Every structure is written in C-alpha cells, then in structure tokens.
C-alpha cells in the first residue's frame, strides 16, 4: 500500500459508472478510496465518476447556476490493515483552500455500542 507505483504499464483500479450510481443511490456523501482517482487514469479529462458524484453535467465545464456540493472525495487515502471493516464516525479535516482539490486528514472513530 505504501509503495504502489502507477504508470502506463501498471494502471490503477478505478470505479465504473455503475458502481458510482450505486454509491449515490445509497446516499453516501463522503467517499474515501485508496486509489489515485475514482476515474480512469487516462480518460481525456472526462472525470465521469467525479461528475456523477457531484451531480455535474457530463462533458461540460460551465458551472454557472450549479450549486456547490457538500459531498467530498478523498483519494489516495491510507487505511492501515489493522483497521477492521465496520461503521465508523468520520472527522474529515480539510485545508481551507479555494481550489477544486485540497489536502485532507480523515480521522476514523470507532462506534461503541452499549
């Protein structure tokens, strides 16, 4: 995980549009993946899954009249192997950059049932 190298001979995995549709259908607002991108490495800038997740028109670069989304995507997220699958509370610390991307620090907190 810590030493993965991606290039044209070793392309990373990505999400298919059907998978993104399922994520949206289930109501997820914050997506953390250990991939360099949720879209294909070489997709000619289409960013289809990003656009689906944020409700943006495919192929358009015109954002006039489109409300900002509260949804977030964290790519290249590192989750140690000793973190068990399950439900967690997420504190997503995002740097206050006025950009289309910003570094984040996701913190997971276990949910303890009594």
N, CA, C and O atoms as a Tinker XYZ file with bonds, in Angstrom:
   456  protein
     1  N      0.808000   -1.201000    0.000000    73     2
     2  CA     0.000000    0.000000    0.000000    64     1     3
     3  C      0.848000    1.261000    0.000000    63     2     4     5
     4  O      0.534000    2.224000   -0.699000    81     3
     5  N      1.893000    1.259000    0.761000    73     3     6
     6  CA     2.695000    2.472000    0.889000    64     5     7
     7  C      3.644000    2.688000   -0.274000    63     6     8     9
     8  O      4.152000    3.793000   -0.461000    81     7
     9  N      3.887000    1.654000   -1.053000    73     7    10
    10  CA     4.894000    1.792000   -2.112000    64     9    11
    11  C      4.339000    1.511000   -3.506000    63    10    12    13
    12  O      5.106000    1.202000   -4.418000    81    11
    13  N      3.039000    1.612000   -3.688000    73    11    14
    14  CA     2.448000    1.353000   -5.008000    64    13    15
    15  C      2.938000    2.387000   -6.012000    63    14    16    17
    16  O      2.984000    3.583000   -5.724000    81    15
    17  N      3.296000    1.910000   -7.183000    73    15    18
    18  CA     3.740000    2.790000   -8.269000    64    17    19
    19  C      2.819000    2.552000   -9.454000    63    18    20    21
    20  O      2.611000    1.414000   -9.874000    81    19
    21  N      2.279000    3.620000   -9.981000    73    19    22
    22  CA     1.371000    3.512000  -11.111000    64    21    23
    23  C      1.966000    4.216000  -12.315000    63    22    24    25
    24  O      2.534000    5.303000  -12.200000    81    23
    25  N      1.829000    3.582000  -13.476000    73    23    26
    26  CA     2.244000    4.180000  -14.739000    64    25    27
    27  C      1.492000    3.477000  -15.862000    63    26    28    29
    28  O      0.568000    2.708000  -15.595000    81    27
    29  N      1.869000    3.725000  -17.102000    73    27    30
    30  CA     1.136000    3.138000  -18.235000    64    29    31
    31  C      1.214000    1.619000  -18.252000    63    30    32    33
    32  O      0.353000    0.967000  -18.844000    81    31
    33  N      2.229000    1.041000  -17.613000    73    31    34
    34  CA     2.353000   -0.415000  -17.549000    64    33    35
    35  C      1.696000   -1.005000  -16.305000    63    34    36    37
    36  O      1.530000   -2.221000  -16.212000    81    35
    37  N      1.326000   -0.165000  -15.360000    73    35    38
    38  CA     0.698000   -0.608000  -14.118000    64    37    39
    39  C     -0.409000    0.387000  -13.758000    63    38    40    41
    40  O     -0.260000    1.200000  -12.846000    81    39
    41  N     -1.511000    0.306000  -14.487000    73    39    42
    42  CA    -2.604000    1.255000  -14.285000    64    41    43
    43  C     -3.385000    0.919000  -13.018000    63    42    44    45
    44  O     -3.611000   -0.254000  -12.720000    81    43
    45  N     -3.798000    1.941000  -12.275000    73    43    46
    46  CA    -4.565000    1.690000  -11.052000    64    45    47
    47  C     -6.011000    1.314000  -11.358000    63    46    48    49
    48  O     -6.528000    1.589000  -12.440000    81    47
    49  N     -6.637000    0.690000  -10.395000    73    47    50
    50  CA    -8.072000    0.405000  -10.484000    64    49    51
    51  C     -8.834000    1.729000  -10.457000    63    50    52    53
    52  O     -8.284000    2.763000  -10.077000    81    51
    53  N    -10.083000    1.688000  -10.857000    73    51    54
    54  CA   -10.946000    2.873000  -10.847000    64    53    55
    55  C    -12.384000    2.388000  -10.709000    63    54    56    57
    56  O    -12.646000    1.188000  -10.788000    81    55
    57  N    -13.308000    3.304000  -10.505000    73    55    58
    58  CA   -14.715000    2.940000  -10.369000    64    57    59
    59  C    -15.418000    3.004000  -11.720000    63    58    60    61
    60  O    -15.166000    3.904000  -12.521000    81    59
    61  N    -16.290000    2.053000  -11.958000    73    59    62
    62  CA   -17.161000    2.091000  -13.133000    64    61    63
    63  C    -18.348000    3.008000  -12.811000    63    62    64    65
    64  O    -18.659000    3.235000  -11.642000    81    63
    65  N    -18.998000    3.525000  -13.835000    73    63    66
    66  CA   -20.146000    4.412000  -13.619000    64    65    67
    67  C    -21.273000    3.700000  -12.871000    63    66    68    69
    68  O    -21.974000    4.329000  -12.079000    81    67
    69  N    -21.459000    2.397000  -13.109000    73    67    70
    70  CA   -22.491000    1.642000  -12.387000    64    69    71
    71  C    -22.194000    1.593000  -10.890000    63    70    72    73
    72  O    -23.108000    1.677000  -10.070000    81    71
    73  N    -20.922000    1.459000  -10.536000    73    71    74
    74  CA   -20.538000    1.448000   -9.120000    64    73    75
    75  C    -20.820000    2.808000   -8.492000    63    74    76    77
    76  O    -21.310000    2.885000   -7.365000    81    75
    77  N    -20.512000    3.878000   -9.216000    73    75    78
    78  CA   -20.779000    5.219000   -8.690000    64    77    79
    79  C    -22.279000    5.446000   -8.539000    63    78    80    81
    80  O    -22.711000    6.073000   -7.572000    81    79
    81  N    -23.070000    4.951000   -9.473000    73    79    82
    82  CA   -24.526000    5.082000   -9.364000    64    81    83
    83  C    -25.030000    4.394000   -8.096000    63    82    84    85
    84  O    -25.931000    4.907000   -7.432000    81    83
    85  N    -24.461000    3.247000   -7.757000    73    83    86
    86  CA   -24.840000    2.525000   -6.544000    64    85    87
    87  C    -24.436000    3.308000   -5.292000    63    86    88    89
    88  O    -25.196000    3.368000   -4.326000    81    87
    89  N    -23.259000    3.897000   -5.308000    73    87    90
    90  CA   -22.792000    4.723000   -4.184000    64    89    91
    91  C    -23.751000    5.889000   -3.963000    63    90    92    93
    92  O    -24.121000    6.192000   -2.829000    81    91
    93  N    -24.146000    6.536000   -5.047000    73    91    94
    94  CA   -25.079000    7.663000   -4.964000    64    93    95
    95  C    -26.442000    7.187000   -4.473000    63    94    96    97
    96  O    -27.061000    7.832000   -3.627000    81    95
    97  N    -26.907000    6.062000   -5.003000    73    95    98
    98  CA   -28.209000    5.506000   -4.615000    64    97    99
    99  C    -28.279000    5.229000   -3.118000    63    98   100   101
   100  O    -29.330000    5.395000   -2.500000    81    99
   101  N    -27.155000    4.807000   -2.537000    73    99   102
   102  CA   -27.119000    4.502000   -1.103000    64   101   103
   103  C    -26.928000    5.746000   -0.243000    63   102   104   105
   104  O    -26.936000    5.649000    0.984000    81   103
   105  N    -26.759000    6.902000   -0.859000    73   103   106
   106  CA   -26.740000    8.155000   -0.113000    64   105   107
   107  C    -25.420000    8.536000    0.527000    63   106   108   109
   108  O    -25.402000    9.331000    1.466000    81   107
   109  N    -24.321000    7.990000    0.046000    73   107   110
   110  CA   -23.026000    8.365000    0.610000    64   109   111
   111  C    -22.661000    9.789000    0.194000    63   110   112   113
   112  O    -22.796000   10.149000   -0.975000    81   111
   113  N    -22.203000   10.594000    1.143000    73   111   114
   114  CA   -21.786000   11.965000    0.853000    64   113   115
   115  C    -20.275000   12.143000    0.892000    63   114   116   117
   116  O    -19.747000   13.090000    0.309000    81   115
   117  N    -19.581000   11.248000    1.568000    73   115   118
   118  CA   -18.129000   11.358000    1.700000    64   117   119
   119  C    -17.513000   10.022000    1.302000    63   118   120   121
   120  O    -17.777000    8.991000    1.920000    81   119
   121  N    -16.708000   10.057000    0.283000    73   119   122
   122  CA   -16.129000    8.854000   -0.301000    64   121   123
   123  C    -14.623000    8.867000   -0.073000    63   122   124   125
   124  O    -13.939000    9.805000   -0.483000    81   123
   125  N    -14.104000    7.825000    0.583000    73   123   126
   126  CA   -12.666000    7.676000    0.796000    64   125   127
   127  C    -12.213000    6.431000    0.064000    63   126   128   129
   128  O    -12.737000    5.342000    0.301000    81   127
   129  N    -11.240000    6.582000   -0.827000    73   127   130
   130  CA   -10.717000    5.451000   -1.592000    64   129   131
   131  C     -9.198000    5.460000   -1.526000    63   130   132   133
   132  O     -8.574000    6.509000   -1.366000    81   131
   133  N     -8.617000    4.277000   -1.652000    73   131   134
   134  CA    -7.156000    4.183000   -1.650000    64   133   135
   135  C     -6.615000    4.151000   -3.078000    63   134   136   137
   136  O     -5.560000    3.571000   -3.333000    81   135
   137  N     -7.328000    4.764000   -3.991000    73   135   138
   138  CA    -6.951000    4.826000   -5.402000    64   137   139
   139  C     -6.458000    6.231000   -5.734000    63   138   140   141
   140  O     -6.839000    7.192000   -5.066000    81   139
   141  N     -5.617000    6.360000   -6.756000    73   139   142
   142  CA    -5.193000    7.705000   -7.168000    64   141   143
   143  C     -6.363000    8.548000   -7.676000    63   142   144   145
   144  O     -6.347000    9.773000   -7.549000    81   143
   145  N     -7.367000    7.902000   -8.246000    73   143   146
   146  CA    -8.554000    8.601000   -8.731000    64   145   147
   147  C     -9.703000    7.604000   -8.821000    63   146   148   149
   148  O     -9.490000    6.408000   -9.019000    81   147
   149  N    -10.921000    8.111000   -8.672000    73   147   150
   150  CA   -12.070000    7.230000   -8.867000    64   149   151
   151  C    -12.335000    7.020000  -10.352000    63   150   152   153
   152  O    -13.107000    6.135000  -10.721000    81   151
   153  N    -11.706000    7.822000  -11.209000    73   151   154
   154  CA   -11.851000    7.699000  -12.659000    64   153   155
   155  C    -10.608000    7.070000  -13.272000    63   154   156   157
   156  O     -9.559000    6.982000  -12.633000    81   155
   157  N    -10.742000    6.636000  -14.514000    73   155   158
   158  CA    -9.610000    6.064000  -15.255000    64   157   159
   159  C     -8.423000    7.021000  -15.241000    63   158   160   161
   160  O     -8.595000    8.240000  -15.236000    81   159
   161  N     -7.231000    6.463000  -15.236000    73   159   162
   162  CA    -6.029000    7.296000  -15.252000    64   161   163
   163  C     -5.958000    8.139000  -16.520000    63   162   164   165
   164  O     -5.581000    9.310000  -16.470000    81   163
   165  N     -6.314000    7.557000  -17.633000    73   163   166
   166  CA    -6.252000    8.273000  -18.912000    64   165   167
   167  C     -7.660000    8.319000  -19.503000    63   166   168   169
   168  O     -8.028000    7.468000  -20.314000    81   167
   169  N     -8.440000    9.312000  -19.094000    73   167   170
   170  CA    -9.828000    9.405000  -19.575000    64   169   171
   171  C    -10.083000   10.694000  -20.355000    63   170   172   173
   172  O    -11.232000   11.077000  -20.572000    81   171
   173  N     -9.018000   11.354000  -20.772000    73   171   174
   174  CA    -9.101000   12.591000  -21.561000    64   173   175
   175  C     -9.851000   13.697000  -20.818000    63   174   176   177
   176  O    -10.496000   14.543000  -21.438000    81   175
   177  N     -9.762000   13.685000  -19.498000    73   175   178
   178  CA   -10.373000   14.741000  -18.692000    64   177   179
   179  C    -11.875000   14.636000  -18.504000    63   178   180   181
   180  O    -12.502000   15.588000  -18.040000    81   179
   181  N    -12.463000   13.506000  -18.851000    73   179   182
   182  CA   -13.922000   13.367000  -18.723000    64   181   183
   183  C    -14.370000   13.330000  -17.255000    63   182   184   185
   184  O    -15.392000   13.916000  -16.901000    81   183
   185  N    -13.610000   12.648000  -16.418000    73   183   186
   186  CA   -13.917000   12.550000  -14.984000    64   185   187
   187  C    -15.388000   12.196000  -14.738000    63   186   188   189
   188  O    -16.081000   12.855000  -13.963000    81   187
   189  N    -15.840000   11.146000  -15.412000    73   187   190
   190  CA   -17.256000   10.781000  -15.386000    64   189   191
   191  C    -17.776000   10.468000  -13.991000    63   190   192   193
   192  O    -18.869000   10.906000  -13.631000    81   191
   193  N    -17.019000    9.722000  -13.200000    73   191   194
   194  CA   -17.498000    9.369000  -11.853000    64   193   195
   195  C    -17.486000   10.577000  -10.918000    63   194   196   197
   196  O    -18.386000   10.730000  -10.093000    81   195
   197  N    -16.477000   11.433000  -11.042000    73   195   198
   198  CA   -16.474000   12.667000  -10.256000    64   197   199
   199  C    -17.738000   13.475000  -10.569000    63   198   200   201
   200  O    -18.423000   13.949000   -9.663000    81   199
   201  N    -18.035000   13.625000  -11.854000    73   199   202
   202  CA   -19.196000   14.418000  -12.276000    64   201   203
   203  C    -20.502000   13.789000  -11.789000    63   202   204   205
   204  O    -21.405000   14.501000  -11.351000    81   203
   205  N    -20.606000   12.476000  -11.861000    73   203   206
   206  CA   -21.806000   11.802000  -11.345000    64   205   207
   207  C    -21.975000   12.062000   -9.851000    63   206   208   209
   208  O    -23.064000   12.414000   -9.398000    81   207
   209  N    -20.902000   11.890000   -9.093000    73   207   210
   210  CA   -20.958000   12.033000   -7.640000    64   209   211
   211  C    -21.392000   13.440000   -7.241000    63   210   212   213
   212  O    -22.172000   13.613000   -6.305000    81   211
   213  N    -20.886000   14.443000   -7.956000    73   211   214
   214  CA   -21.197000   15.834000   -7.620000    64   213   215
   215  C    -22.393000   16.387000   -8.390000    63   214   216   217
   216  O    -22.730000   17.563000   -8.250000    81   215
   217  N    -23.037000   15.547000   -9.204000    73   215   218
   218  CA   -24.227000   15.994000   -9.927000    64   217   219
   219  C    -23.942000   17.023000  -11.005000    63   218   220   221
   220  O    -24.763000   17.901000  -11.270000    81   219
   221  N    -22.781000   16.912000  -11.622000    73   219   222
   222  CA   -22.397000   17.848000  -12.682000    64   221   223
   223  C    -22.705000   17.255000  -14.046000    63   222   224   225
   224  O    -22.650000   16.037000  -14.212000    81   223
   225  N    -23.027000   18.089000  -15.024000    73   223   226
   226  CA   -23.296000   17.566000  -16.360000    64   225   227
   227  C    -22.039000   16.960000  -16.980000    63   226   228   229
   228  O    -20.948000   17.519000  -16.873000    81   227
   229  N    -22.208000   15.815000  -17.625000    73   227   230
   230  CA   -21.079000   15.155000  -18.286000    64   229   231
   231  C    -20.577000   16.028000  -19.436000    63   230   232   233
   232  O    -21.365000   16.537000  -20.233000    81   231
   233  N    -19.263000   16.193000  -19.509000    73   231   234
   234  CA   -18.638000   16.889000  -20.625000    64   233   235
   235  C    -18.683000   18.398000  -20.570000    63   234   236   237
   236  O    -18.080000   19.053000  -21.420000    81   235
   237  N    -19.372000   18.974000  -19.605000    73   235   238
   238  CA   -19.483000   20.427000  -19.534000    64   237   239
   239  C    -18.462000   20.993000  -18.555000    63   238   240   241
   240  O    -18.149000   20.370000  -17.540000    81   239
   241  N    -17.953000   22.160000  -18.865000    73   239   242
   242  CA   -17.066000   22.875000  -17.945000    64   241   243
   243  C    -17.732000   24.156000  -17.458000    63   242   244   245
   244  O    -17.102000   24.967000  -16.779000    81   243
   245  N    -18.996000   24.337000  -17.801000    73   243   246
   246  CA   -19.752000   25.515000  -17.405000    64   245   247
   247  C    -20.477000   25.213000  -16.100000    63   246   248   249
   248  O    -21.359000   24.354000  -16.060000    81   247
   249  N    -20.112000   25.908000  -15.045000    73   247   250
   250  CA   -20.718000   25.676000  -13.738000    64   249   251
   251  C    -21.702000   26.770000  -13.351000    63   250   252   253
   252  O    -22.170000   26.806000  -12.213000    81   251
   253  N    -22.021000   27.663000  -14.285000    73   251   254
   254  CA   -22.983000   28.726000  -13.992000    64   253   255
   255  C    -24.314000   28.124000  -13.562000    63   254   256   257
   256  O    -24.854000   27.244000  -14.233000    81   255
   257  N    -24.837000   28.603000  -12.441000    73   255   258
   258  CA   -26.131000   28.145000  -11.959000    64   257   259
   259  C    -26.102000   26.828000  -11.213000    63   258   260   261
   260  O    -27.152000   26.344000  -10.791000    81   259
   261  N    -24.931000   26.234000  -11.037000    73   259   262
   262  CA   -24.826000   24.955000  -10.325000    64   261   263
   263  C    -24.410000   25.229000   -8.886000    63   262   264   265
   264  O    -23.399000   25.884000   -8.631000    81   263
   265  N    -25.198000   24.720000   -7.955000    73   263   266
   266  CA   -24.913000   24.902000   -6.534000    64   265   267
   267  C    -23.688000   24.086000   -6.121000    63   266   268   269
   268  O    -23.506000   22.968000   -6.601000    81   267
   269  N    -22.846000   24.629000   -5.237000    73   267   270
   270  CA   -21.716000   23.846000   -4.727000    64   269   271
   271  C    -22.217000   22.611000   -3.979000    63   270   272   273
   272  O    -23.261000   22.654000   -3.328000    81   271
   273  N    -21.485000   21.539000   -4.073000    73   271   274
   274  CA   -21.863000   20.288000   -3.424000    64   273   275
   275  C    -21.243000   20.196000   -2.036000    63   274   276   277
   276  O    -20.147000   20.704000   -1.800000    81   275
   277  N    -21.949000   19.548000   -1.128000    73   275   278
   278  CA   -21.397000   19.267000    0.198000    64   277   279
   279  C    -20.641000   17.935000    0.204000    63   278   280   281
   280  O    -20.013000   17.578000    1.201000    81   279
   281  N    -20.704000   17.210000   -0.902000    73   279   282
   282  CA   -20.046000   15.903000   -0.989000    64   281   283
   283  C    -18.537000   16.064000   -1.153000    63   282   284   285
   284  O    -18.053000   17.040000   -1.726000    81   283
   285  N    -17.805000   15.067000   -0.627000    73   283   286
   286  CA   -16.343000   15.088000   -0.753000    64   285   287
   287  C    -15.838000   13.732000   -1.234000    63   286   288   289
   288  O    -16.461000   12.695000   -1.008000    81   287
   289  N    -14.699000   13.776000   -1.899000    73   287   290
   290  CA   -13.978000   12.567000   -2.303000    64   289   291
   291  C    -12.555000   12.704000   -1.791000    63   290   292   293
   292  O    -11.885000   13.700000   -2.063000    81   291
   293  N    -12.095000   11.708000   -1.051000    73   291   294
   294  CA   -10.702000   11.651000   -0.622000    64   293   295
   295  C    -10.052000   10.497000   -1.365000    63   294   296   297
   296  O    -10.417000    9.336000   -1.175000    81   295
   297  N     -9.086000   10.826000   -2.212000    73   295   298
   298  CA    -8.365000    9.809000   -2.986000    64   297   299
   299  C     -6.984000    9.599000   -2.375000    63   298   300   301
   300  O     -6.469000   10.465000   -1.668000    81   299
   301  N     -6.398000    8.451000   -2.652000    73   299   302
   302  CA    -5.113000    8.045000   -2.064000    64   301   303
   303  C     -5.179000    8.025000   -0.541000    63   302   304   305
   304  O     -4.211000    8.360000    0.141000    81   303
   305  N     -6.329000    7.629000   -0.024000    73   303   306
   306  CA    -6.499000    7.508000    1.416000    64   305   307
   307  C     -5.771000    6.249000    1.891000    63   306   308   309
   308  O     -5.877000    5.195000    1.265000    81   307
   309  N     -5.046000    6.361000    2.980000    73   307   310
   310  CA    -4.344000    5.195000    3.530000    64   309   311
   311  C     -5.072000    4.739000    4.785000    63   310   312   313
   312  O     -5.219000    5.502000    5.740000    81   311
   313  N     -5.524000    3.497000    4.779000    73   311   314
   314  CA    -6.158000    2.887000    5.947000    64   313   315
   315  C     -5.303000    1.688000    6.336000    63   314   316   317
   316  O     -5.187000    0.738000    5.562000    81   315
   317  N     -4.703000    1.716000    7.525000    73   315   318
   318  CA    -3.862000    0.590000    7.947000    64   317   319
   319  C     -4.640000   -0.723000    7.958000    63   318   320   321
   320  O     -5.853000   -0.734000    8.170000    81   319
   321  N     -3.940000   -1.817000    7.728000    73   319   322
   322  CA    -4.570000   -3.140000    7.667000    64   321   323
   323  C     -5.233000   -3.555000    8.976000    63   322   324   325
   324  O     -6.143000   -4.384000    8.964000    81   323
   325  N     -4.795000   -2.994000   10.109000    73   323   326
   326  CA    -5.376000   -3.403000   11.386000    64   325   327
   327  C     -6.721000   -2.717000   11.672000    63   326   328   329
   328  O     -7.359000   -3.023000   12.679000    81   327
   329  N     -7.154000   -1.809000   10.818000    73   327   330
   330  CA    -8.477000   -1.203000   10.966000    64   329   331
   331  C     -9.506000   -2.191000   10.420000    63   330   332   333
   332  O     -9.478000   -2.543000    9.241000    81   331
   333  N    -10.411000   -2.633000   11.288000    73   331   334
   334  CA   -11.402000   -3.635000   10.892000    64   333   335
   335  C    -12.523000   -2.992000   10.086000    63   334   336   337
   336  O    -12.850000   -1.820000   10.270000    81   335
   337  N    -13.105000   -3.785000    9.186000    73   335   338
   338  CA   -14.282000   -3.326000    8.453000    64   337   339
   339  C    -15.396000   -3.034000    9.447000    63   338   340   341
   340  O    -15.520000   -3.710000   10.469000    81   339
   341  N    -16.190000   -2.042000    9.148000    73   339   342
   342  CA   -17.307000   -1.722000   10.020000    64   341   343
   343  C    -17.736000   -0.283000    9.869000    63   342   344   345
   344  O    -17.312000    0.418000    8.950000    81   343
   345  N    -18.580000    0.144000   10.782000    73   343   346
   346  CA   -19.077000    1.518000   10.780000    64   345   347
   347  C    -18.227000    2.375000   11.701000    63   346   348   349
   348  O    -17.874000    1.962000   12.806000    81   347
   349  N    -17.907000    3.558000   11.238000    73   347   350
   350  CA   -17.086000    4.499000   11.991000    64   349   351
   351  C    -17.674000    5.894000   11.862000    63   350   352   353
   352  O    -18.406000    6.191000   10.917000    81   351
   353  N    -17.348000    6.733000   12.812000    73   351   354
   354  CA   -17.595000    8.158000   12.656000    64   353   355
   355  C    -16.384000    8.738000   11.942000    63   354   356   357
   356  O    -15.252000    8.334000   12.208000    81   355
   357  N    -16.613000    9.672000   11.048000    73   355   358
   358  CA   -15.538000   10.278000   10.272000    64   357   359
   359  C    -15.428000   11.751000   10.615000    63   358   360   361
   360  O    -16.405000   12.496000   10.538000    81   359
   361  N    -14.233000   12.160000   10.992000    73   359   362
   362  CA   -13.930000   13.583000   11.099000    64   361   363
   363  C    -13.000000   13.886000    9.933000    63   362   364   365
   364  O    -11.859000   13.424000    9.904000    81   363
   365  N    -13.481000   14.650000    8.991000    73   363   366
   366  CA   -12.713000   14.943000    7.786000    64   365   367
   367  C    -12.167000   16.358000    7.892000    63   366   368   369
   368  O    -12.897000   17.336000    7.729000    81   367
   369  N    -10.881000   16.452000    8.164000    73   367   370
   370  CA   -10.235000   17.751000    8.296000    64   369   371
   371  C     -9.728000   18.174000    6.920000    63   370   372   373
   372  O     -8.874000   17.516000    6.326000    81   371
   373  N    -10.272000   19.285000    6.428000    73   371   374
   374  CA    -9.930000   19.760000    5.093000    64   373   375
   375  C     -9.270000   21.123000    5.199000    63   374   376   377
   376  O     -9.772000   22.019000    5.878000    81   375
   377  N     -8.145000   21.269000    4.523000    73   375   378
   378  CA    -7.455000   22.547000    4.476000    64   377   379
   379  C     -8.326000   23.562000    3.747000    63   378   380   381
   380  O     -8.966000   23.232000    2.749000    81   379
   381  N     -8.352000   24.784000    4.238000    73   379   382
   382  CA    -9.205000   25.824000    3.668000    64   381   383
   383  C     -8.549000   26.462000    2.438000    63   382   384   385
   384  O     -8.105000   27.609000    2.478000    81   383
   385  N     -8.500000   25.699000    1.357000    73   383   386
   386  CA    -8.011000   26.209000    0.080000    64   385   387
   387  C     -9.220000   26.487000   -0.810000    63   386   388   389
   388  O    -10.176000   25.711000   -0.820000    81   387
   389  N     -9.182000   27.571000   -1.542000    73   387   390
   390  CA   -10.226000   27.846000   -2.531000    64   389   391
   391  C     -9.741000   27.241000   -3.846000    63   390   392   393
   392  O     -9.217000   27.948000   -4.707000    81   391
   393  N     -9.917000   25.948000   -3.990000    73   391   394
   394  CA    -9.432000   25.194000   -5.151000    64   393   395
   395  C    -10.432000   24.086000   -5.457000    63   394   396   397
   396  O    -11.405000   23.887000   -4.729000    81   395
   397  N    -10.177000   23.375000   -6.539000    73   395   398
   398  CA   -11.024000   22.222000   -6.834000    64   397   399
   399  C    -10.545000   20.980000   -6.099000    63   398   400   401
   400  O    -11.226000   19.955000   -6.106000    81   399
   401  N     -9.384000   21.061000   -5.468000    73   399   402
   402  CA    -8.859000   19.947000   -4.667000    64   401   403
   403  C     -8.061000   20.530000   -3.505000    63   402   404   405
   404  O     -7.444000   21.588000   -3.630000    81   403
   405  N     -8.083000   19.830000   -2.379000    73   403   406
   406  CA    -7.349000   20.282000   -1.200000    64   405   407
   407  C     -6.935000   19.065000   -0.388000    63   406   408   409
   408  O     -7.637000   18.054000   -0.382000    81   407
   409  N     -5.799000   19.154000    0.300000    73   407   410
   410  CA    -5.400000   18.041000    1.164000    64   409   411
   411  C     -6.417000   17.848000    2.291000    63   410   412   413
   412  O     -7.037000   18.804000    2.756000    81   411
   413  N     -6.573000   16.607000    2.716000    73   411   414
   414  CA    -7.472000   16.334000    3.836000    64   413   415
   415  C     -6.804000   15.355000    4.795000    63   414   416   417
   416  O     -5.841000   14.668000    4.454000    81   415
   417  N     -7.343000   15.318000    5.986000    73   415   418
   418  CA    -6.864000   14.384000    7.008000    64   417   419
   419  C     -8.086000   13.688000    7.607000    63   418   420   421
   420  O     -8.692000   14.191000    8.552000    81   419
   421  N     -8.443000   12.528000    7.051000    73   419   422
   422  CA    -9.598000   11.816000    7.600000    64   421   423
   423  C     -9.227000   11.071000    8.884000    63   422   424   425
   424  O     -8.226000   10.356000    8.931000    81   423
   425  N    -10.035000   11.244000    9.910000    73   423   426
   426  CA    -9.848000   10.525000   11.168000    64   425   427
   427  C    -11.076000    9.656000   11.405000    63   426   428   429
   428  O    -12.209000   10.131000   11.320000    81   427
   429  N    -10.844000    8.381000   11.703000    73   427   430
   430  CA   -11.935000    7.446000   11.976000    64   429   431
   431  C    -12.048000    7.209000   13.473000    63   430   432   433
   432  O    -11.045000    7.059000   14.171000    81   431
   433  N    -13.283000    7.177000   13.954000    73   431   434
   434  CA   -13.550000    6.891000   15.354000    64   433   435
   435  C    -14.502000    5.710000   15.423000    63   434   436   437
   436  O    -15.544000    5.702000   14.768000    81   435
   437  N    -14.138000    4.705000   16.226000    73   435   438
   438  CA   -14.987000    3.520000   16.386000    64   437   439
   439  C    -16.304000    3.896000   17.040000    63   438   440   441
   440  O    -16.363000    4.776000   17.898000    81   439
   441  N    -17.345000    3.221000   16.623000    73   439   442
   442  CA   -18.653000    3.388000   17.248000    64   441   443
   443  C    -18.804000    2.266000   18.260000    63   442   444   445
   444  O    -18.754000    1.089000   17.901000    81   443
   445  N    -18.986000    2.622000   19.509000    73   443   446
   446  CA   -19.103000    1.636000   20.580000    64   445   447
   447  C    -20.572000    1.491000   20.939000    63   446   448   449
   448  O    -21.225000    2.462000   21.322000    81   447
   449  N    -21.089000    0.274000   20.814000    73   447   450
   450  CA   -22.486000    0.016000   21.168000    64   449   451
   451  C    -22.550000   -0.507000   22.593000    63   450   452   453
   452  O    -21.730000   -1.330000   23.001000    81   451
   453  N    -23.528000   -0.024000   23.345000    73   451   454
   454  CA   -23.684000   -0.466000   24.735000    64   453   455
   455  C    -24.907000   -1.315000   24.876000    63   454   456
   456  O    -25.211000   -1.783000   25.973000    81   455
